[in-house]
Amino acid sequence: MNRRLALTWMFTALLVAVGCDRSTIPAASPPAASTVQVEPVALTISAAASLQDAMQEIQSLYRREQPNATLTYNFGSSGSLQQQIEQGAPVDIFISAAPKQMDALEKKNLLLSDTRQDILSNEVVLITSKNAANISGFKDLTSDTVNQVSIGNPESVPAGQYGQEVLTALKLFDPLKRKLVLAKDVRQVLSYVETGNVDAGIVYASDSKASEQIRIAATAPAGSHSPIIYPVAVLKDSKNADAAREFVQFLSADQAKATFKRYGFIPVAQ
């Protein structure tokens, strides 16, 4: 009996020892995929008004690749957006319709180093309502049958600046001064023409694709305005600089380029 008791005690002790030893072995780590949590990221993008339709589609494309990313857009004239950024608006990415506004921010050291790049180009066109048969070129704007012509405010709207350059090159700016209606951005010019508040307007070729109520009467002659360039950059104060860099790179990807082309833009070779 004593021998059986001793054996039972020894077996029990062995089980306890093994149990204690196992407790010192770290539990196996779960697969990496189950422990890695992709943090959601929100990006605020200030972009020229002419990019509105294209950027909405870009947003859908990007969310398919980066479902954790939320994009918030702020559209307006490039000059107004520049001022907002200078005044401290929390913006991660800026896309301007001209280098001028981006240059101003760069001079004030507000851009993240090495993130600026040119991504798009465009064309300047003269638009009228579909029913307007009295305008087939820029020179027709001086006719007595044309009362008002809208362009973006050249001080803050790049399309307005280019429009002024075109009219100046064609020696039409001074004769048309009294007819000009200045708009806050190109989308307002488009609206003025659509609603018949003006007889014609000067916008980008990409804007003309945003409406079925207008037609292109003429395209600005080559050399009549400075090159149209859309630069993009990450802002130095961005709280999500890495994610912002990734989005900027996505804008030059093939599917983004194809989208921009459909909306009338001309992707710039990188």
SVG drawing of the C-alpha trace seen along z (x, -y; Angstrom):
<svg xmlns="http://www.w3.org/2000/svg" viewBox="-31 -99 44 101">
<polyline fill="none" stroke="black" stroke-width="0.4" points="0.0,0.0 2.8,-2.3 4.5,-1.6 1.2,-2.4 0.8,-5.6 4.4,-6.6 3.9,-6.0 0.6,-8.0 2.4,-10.9 5.3,-10.8 2.9,-10.8 0.9,-13.7 4.1,-15.7 5.3,-15.0 2.0,-16.4 2.3,-19.5 5.9,-20.0 5.0,-19.7 2.0,-22.0 4.2,-24.6 6.8,-24.3 4.2,-24.8 3.1,-28.0 6.5,-29.5 6.3,-29.0 4.9,-32.1 1.6,-31.6 1.9,-31.3 1.4,-34.7 -1.7,-34.9 -1.1,-35.4 0.3,-38.8 -2.8,-39.6 -5.1,-39.3 -3.0,-41.6 -2.2,-44.4 -4.9,-47.1 -4.9,-49.5 -5.5,-52.9 -8.1,-55.1 -6.8,-58.3 -8.6,-61.4 -7.1,-63.7 -8.3,-67.2 -7.6,-68.2 -8.0,-71.8 -8.4,-71.7 -9.1,-74.1 -12.8,-74.2 -12.2,-72.9 -11.1,-69.6 -14.4,-69.0 -16.0,-66.3 -12.8,-64.4 -11.7,-64.4 -15.1,-63.0 -14.5,-59.9 -10.8,-59.8 -12.1,-59.5 -14.1,-56.4 -11.1,-54.8 -8.8,-55.6 -11.2,-54.2 -11.1,-50.8 -7.4,-50.7 -7.3,-52.4 -10.6,-51.7 -9.3,-53.1 -8.8,-56.5 -11.4,-59.3 -11.0,-62.2 -12.6,-65.6 -12.5,-68.0 -12.5,-71.8 -13.1,-73.2 -12.6,-76.9 -10.5,-79.3 -6.8,-78.6 -6.2,-82.1 -8.9,-81.7 -7.5,-78.3 -4.0,-79.7 -5.2,-82.4 -7.0,-79.9 -3.8,-77.9 -1.7,-80.9 -4.2,-81.8 -3.8,-78.4 -6.6,-76.2 -5.9,-72.5 -5.1,-71.2 -3.1,-68.1 -2.9,-68.5 -3.2,-71.5 -3.9,-71.2 -3.7,-74.5 -4.8,-75.3 -1.6,-77.4 1.9,-77.5 1.5,-81.1 -0.5,-80.1 1.8,-77.1 4.9,-79.3 3.5,-81.7 3.1,-78.9 6.5,-77.5 8.1,-80.9 6.5,-81.0 7.9,-77.5 4.4,-76.0 5.0,-73.0 6.5,-69.7 9.9,-69.3 10.1,-67.2 6.3,-66.6 5.5,-69.2 4.9,-68.0 3.1,-69.0 0.3,-66.5 -2.1,-68.1 -2.5,-70.5 -5.6,-71.9 -6.9,-74.2 -8.7,-77.5 -12.0,-77.6 -14.8,-80.0 -18.2,-78.6 -21.8,-79.7 -25.2,-78.2 -26.1,-75.5 -28.6,-77.9 -26.3,-80.8 -25.5,-81.0 -24.0,-84.4 -20.6,-83.4 -18.2,-81.2 -14.9,-82.8 -13.3,-85.2 -13.6,-88.1 -17.4,-87.8 -17.4,-88.9 -17.0,-92.5 -20.3,-92.3 -23.2,-94.5 -25.3,-91.3 -23.0,-90.2 -23.7,-92.1 -21.9,-90.2 -18.9,-87.9 -17.8,-86.1 -14.3,-85.1 -12.9,-84.2 -11.4,-87.1 -7.8,-87.2 -6.6,-88.2 -7.6,-84.9 -8.8,-82.6 -6.1,-81.0 -8.7,-80.4 -9.5,-84.1 -5.8,-85.0 -5.4,-82.7 -8.6,-84.2 -7.2,-87.7 -4.0,-86.6 -5.9,-85.2 -8.0,-88.3 -4.9,-90.5 -3.0,-88.5 -6.0,-88.8 -6.2,-92.5 -9.7,-92.1 -9.3,-92.8 -9.6,-96.6 -12.6,-96.6 -14.3,-94.0 -13.7,-95.5 -17.2,-97.0 -18.7,-93.6 -16.7,-91.5 -18.5,-89.8 -15.9,-88.6 -16.7,-85.3 -15.3,-83.8 -14.3,-80.6 -14.7,-78.7 -17.8,-76.9 -19.5,-80.2 -18.6,-81.2 -20.1,-77.9 -23.3,-78.6 -23.6,-82.1 -23.5,-80.7 -25.9,-77.8 -28.5,-80.1 -28.2,-82.7 -27.0,-85.4 -24.1,-86.1 -23.7,-85.5 -20.4,-83.7 -17.7,-82.6 -14.0,-81.6 -13.3,-78.4 -11.1,-75.3 -11.8,-72.6 -12.4,-70.2 -15.2,-72.5 -17.1,-72.3 -17.5,-68.5 -19.4,-69.2 -22.5,-70.6 -24.7,-69.5 -26.2,-72.9 -23.2,-74.6 -21.0,-74.3 -17.4,-75.2 -17.4,-78.0 -13.6,-78.3 -10.3,-77.1 -7.7,-79.6 -4.9,-79.8 -1.6,-78.2 0.8,-80.6 -2.0,-83.0 -1.6,-82.3 1.1,-80.9 1.2,-77.1 -1.6,-75.7 -0.1,-73.6 -1.8,-72.0 0.8,-71.5 0.1,-69.4 1.9,-69.3 1.6,-68.1 1.4,-70.9 4.2,-71.1 1.7,-71.1 -0.1,-68.0 -0.8,-65.6 -0.9,-62.7 2.1,-63.4 2.8,-59.7 -0.8,-59.1 -0.9,-62.4 2.3,-61.4 0.6,-58.1 -2.4,-60.0 -0.3,-62.4 1.5,-59.4 -1.9,-57.8 -2.8,-60.9 -0.1,-59.9 -1.2,-56.2 -2.7,-54.9 -6.3,-54.7 -6.2,-58.2 -4.7,-59.5 -7.5,-57.7 -10.1,-59.4 -8.5,-62.9 -8.5,-62.3 -12.2,-61.5 -12.9,-64.8 -10.9,-66.7 -7.5,-67.1 -4.1,-66.4 -1.9,-64.3 1.7,-65.6 4.4,-63.0 6.3,-62.3"/>
</svg>
